[in-house]
């Protein structure tokens, strides 16, 4: 039976969360981590999955049972995980607007949420003893860092997928005369992209985001409508990359970055236009905010910090990395 320190069970999202977590785990525990994807990662695996999804998932569950581990970290829950026996070593991190049904999530010894706006519903299902609170997103210093040319960029950029609330904010910004450059799946698939073709680009691979930020003066972060509290991955990644930020405010954002000091915030589309113009007109102030955000992200908001907190007491030797989580 294979033995590892940590088993990571996660879908390989395009957004990069599972990859960032896996890389940080390997940094902390080199050679002691195995990642079992919950969705086929390659063409051959995808074909097997398409031919027999139930069989593919049964095989994945058998793989989980074949390992000996100190901790198993699950990024989000799947119905088949209900078959697992309750185990204190099972750690669940819920990230996608979780609304668990009563009687589910029995397999996990501790349950975190990335958005505490969903915490009450999760706590009601798992109980106070197993609800572990907020585990925010983060950045990876080796991936999210300033690149050559940072500081000479121009204009606004937004790296995001389509969302009805983002549509509304973008329309208001265009109407105000601003022309943010948008990278993501709006490209050629949305009326906004057809009306403003010069402002939309295809999605960018995670490893190239630093180059995108280096070409722009300010990063705009419009939260998806499902975000209730805190912030999304983008705030931490942009901080690491050293680009000034204009972020739509959500309650609790100040736990991670100080508004007006480490990043700028706005509360409605009209205010966004005014704040964007102010940042673009004062690159010295914007750059100072970005530098403070970068320092704080490296000191407090890496995936190494988050993992040390999530796995505390299960995997020895991680305490030095906990910091503020």
Secondary structure as UniProt FT lines:
FT   STRAND          3..10
FT   TURN            14..15
FT   HELIX           17..28
FT   TURN            30..31
FT   STRAND          33..37
FT   HELIX           43..51
FT   HELIX           53..66
FT   STRAND          68..75
FT   HELIX           79..83
FT   STRAND          87..94
FT   TURN            102..103
FT   TURN            106..107
FT   STRAND          108..113
FT   HELIX           116..118
FT   HELIX           119..126
FT   TURN            128..130
FT   STRAND          131..134
FT   TURN            141..143
FT   TURN            148..151
FT   STRAND          156..159
FT   HELIX           164..175
FT   TURN            176..177
FT   STRAND          181..183
FT   TURN            185..189
FT   HELIX           191..195
FT   HELIX           197..199
FT   STRAND          200..201
FT   HELIX           206..208
FT   HELIX           209..214
FT   STRAND          218..221
FT   TURN            225..226
FT   HELIX           233..241
FT   STRAND          244..248
FT   HELIX           253..255
FT   TURN            260..262
FT   STRAND          263..266
FT   HELIX           269..281
FT   HELIX           283..300
FT   HELIX           303..310
FT   TURN            311..314
FT   TURN            316..317
FT   HELIX           319..321
//
